[in-house]
Amino acid sequence: MHVPAEVAARWSLDAARLVRVGSGRNSMHWRGETPSGATLALRRHPRESTRADAENELRVLELLHAHGIPVPEPVPADDGAFVVDDEGTWSACVWIDGRPPDRDDAEVAAGLGRVLAEVHAIPESAGGGPSAALAQYADAVRWGGYTLRSAVEKLRASEPAASTAVAECVSAVARHLDAVRPPPRRSLVHGDVHPLNVLVGDRGIAVLDWAFARWDDPLVDLAIAFRLWPEAFPSLLAAYREVRPVTEGEASSIPVFAAARGLDHLADRLTRWATGMDVDIAAELEAELPDLRRRLPALG
């Protein structure tokens, strides 16, 4: 994938001198320097993302940066726009030097816990991010107008055993959510908390990839960390509690939300598959179902 010269020039970058750097699952990134010596990260957003998706993420980053949260600082193009369309959707941020933490790095996890607590304290009136509830994962309309439930019904024709297993997991998680769901609260949540979305540098940590940011229950971020960074989660939670209280009842519901997040991820893959996108659904089910089955008995 090349960077169009016209796109690079919008941020005073030379396309021929850009260096491709590590990318996420769907997005691509390049590093380059402007004539003034500023180092920028140029990003091509995922192919399926809309301009509105990209603009929303940039608004979230601006909000977080304004509140002193260590995140990439968006940089406007030459006309003041933060998003540019040309053979894709592009944006740029100030480059942050750093490396992902080790999975057992309790100190970094604790730092992330404190950052998440500060993010969750930002008032909703500050704006930024859509409203969505992880607890509604099974009925949320996704790719092609499918929900998880309707995609599972389509799956039944080709994978009857797997579709039954997914439906049973959905029913079990629904029962647990009804039992432990706390009173509704809304905070700005990251939505994808794991070590690869954290950089450790000389100035501390920075939290990356806010594409899934939205207003939801703050327990969602803790549950995702519980699921995706279990090695260091106790340190993350302890540090979070130093800044923002978590009751024992709320803490006990974290594994339930973690299971719901696993199904939420599977819902994205299943609805893509149901719509006809190129998704190896057998591999996705093989990866996710064992984890879900392992978690359900532990919920009590």
N, C-alpha and C positions, 0 to 999 in steps of 0.2 A: 504494500500500500504506500503510495507516494503522497506527499503533502503538496497540494496545488500552490504554485508560487504566489498566486493572488491571495490565498489564505494566509500564508506566512507573512506576506508583506503587510497585512492588516495589523500585525503586532510588531512591525519593523524587524522581522526575522528573515534570514536568508534561507530559503527552502533547501538549497544545496548543502548547507552546513548544519542542518538539524541532525540530531543523533537519536535514533529510535531507542527507547528505554522500556523497562518492564511495563506490561499492560495487564489490565484486568481481564476478566472472562470475555468481555465483548468490546471494551473500549481500547483505544491505542493512544500511546503517549510519545512525545518527542521532547528533547531538551535543546534549547537554543539560547543565544545571547543577542540582545539588542545592541545597536551602536553605542548606546549610553552605558553599556556594561551590565544591564539587568539580565539575570538568568530566569527564563520562563519555562514552564511546562505547558506544551501545546497538546491539547487533547481532542481526539476525534471520538465523539460520543457513540455508544452502541448503535448499530444500524437500525434497530427497531425503535430507538428513542425518537420522540418528536422534539421539535424546537421548544414546545412548552415544557417538556420534561427537563431539558437542559437548562432553560431559564429558571425553572423552579429550583434546581440544585444550586445554581449560582446565587439565587436570592437567599437560600439557606446559608451558604458560605458567607455571604456578606453580613447576614444577621449574626452569625456565630463570631465572625471576626470582630464585629462591632462590640460584642460582649466579652472580648478577650479570650475566646476559646481558641486553642492552638490548631488551626485548620489552614489549608491553602487559601491565600488571598487572591480573589479573582482580579484579573487585569482586563480593562476594557480595550476593545479594538480601536482603530484610529478615529472612528466616528462616535465613540462612546458606547457602542453596543457591546454586550458581553457574550453574545452568541452570533456566530457567522455561519451562513449556509453556503456550501460550495462542495459538491461531491460528498456530502455528509454534513454533519452538524459539529461545529468546532468551538472551543473556548480555550482560555489560557489562564494560568495562575502563576504567582511567584513560585519559583522552584524552591523546594525544601530538601536540604541534604539530610540523609539518615538511612537507617536500615531497619527491617522488620525485627521485632524482638524474638528471642528464643521462646518456645512455648512454655517453658518452666520458669520464665523470668517474673517472679512475684513482684519485684519492685516496679517494673513497667506496668504490670496489670493493676497494681494499686494506684499508680498515676492515672491510668485510664479510668479507674473507678471514680476518682475524684473529678476528673473532667466530665464524665457522664452525669454525675450529680449536679455539677454546675450547669450543664446543658439543660437538664430537666427542671432547673429552677427558673429558666427564662420564661417570662409570662407569655401566655398565648396572644395577648394584645400586641406583642412585638411583631407578630406576623411571620410569614415564611413557612412553606411546606403545606401540603394538603392535609385533610383530615381523613383518617382511615383507621379501622380497628382490626388488629390481628385476630381478635376473638370471632370476627365474622369471616374468617378465611374460607370456610366451606361454601358460603353463599355469595362471595364477592364475584362480580362479573369480570372475566379476564379475557384472554385471547379469543377472538372469534365469537365473543358473546357467551362463551362457555363458563360455567362455574365448576368447582371441583366435583360437585355431585353429578352434574350432567356429563362431565368428561368421564367419570367413573362408569356411568351407564354405557357410554360408547365403548369403553374399554372392555366391558363384559363380553362382547361378541368375540374378541380375539384372545383375551387373557382372563377367563372367568375366575380362576383361583386368585390371581393378583387383584382383580377388581373387588372380590369379596373381602380380601384382606384389608384393602384400603378403606372400604366402607365400614368394616368393623373397627378400624382405628379411629375413623371420624366419629363414630357413635360413642366410643369409649372416651375420647378426648372431650366431646360435647358434654358428657355426664360429669366429668371432672371439672370442666370450666364452670358449669352451672353451680357446682358445689363450692368452689373456692374463689370465684370471680369477686374481686374487691369492688367497692363503690367506684363508679366511673371517675377517672382522673385523666387529664390530658396534659402531656408534656411533649416537647419536641424530641423525638427519638431518632437515633441513628439508623437503626433497622438492619445492620449487618456487622455486628461487633465481632471481630476476630483479629488475630495477630497480624495478618497481612494487610489490614487496614490501619495499622499503626506504624509510624516511623519514629525511630529513636535517634536523636542527633545531639550535638553539643548543647543545644538550647532546651533539651528535654524531649517530650514526645509531641507528635502532631497526629491528628486523627484524619484519615482520608476517606474518600468515597462516600459522599452523602447523597447518593442517587436515590436511596430508599427512605430518606428522611421524611417524616410526617408527624402529625399530632396524634398521639396514641397514649396508652397507659405506660408510664415509665418502667413498669415491670417487664415490658417487652424487651428492652435493651438488656436487662439483667438476664432474662431467659435465654436470649440469643447468645450472650457470653457464656452462660452455663452450658449451652449445647455445643458451641464452637471453640471454646477455650477452657475446657474443664480443668486442665492442669493447674491453672493459676486463678480459677474463679474464686476460691475462698479469700485470696488476698484482694481481689477486685471488689468483692462484696463488702469486706471489712472496711476498706478505704472509702467506699461509697457511703457507708453508714456513718463515717466520721463527719460527712458534710450534709447528708440528707437522711432522715430516719426511714427505716424499713421495719415494719412490725413483724413479729414472728408469723402471724397469719399471712402476710404478704410474702415473706420469704418461703413459706411452705407452698405457695402457689407457683413459684418460679419453675419447677419441673413441669407443671401442667402447660404453662405458656411455652416452654421449650418444645414439648411434643407438638403443640399447635403450630409452632414455627416450622418444624419438620414437615408437617402436612401442608403448610402454606407454600413452602418451597416446592413440594411435590405437585401442588395445584398448578403452579406456574408451568412446570414441565408437561403435565398432563393436558392442560388446555392448549399449549403450543402444539402438542401432538395431535389433539383432536381437531385442530384447525388445519392440519396438514403440513406444519413446519417440519423441518428435518431434525427430529428428536429421536434418539435411540431410547424409546420408552422402556424397553426390557432392561437396559443397563441402569436407567434411572430408578426403576422399581427395585432392582437388585441392590442398589446402593442405599436406598432410603428405608425400605421395609424392615430390614433387620434392626436398624437403629430404633425405629418406632416400636417394634415388638418388644425390644429390650427395655424401653422406657415405660411402657404402659403398666406392667406389674408393679413398678416402683412408685407409681402415683398413689397407690393405696385404694 
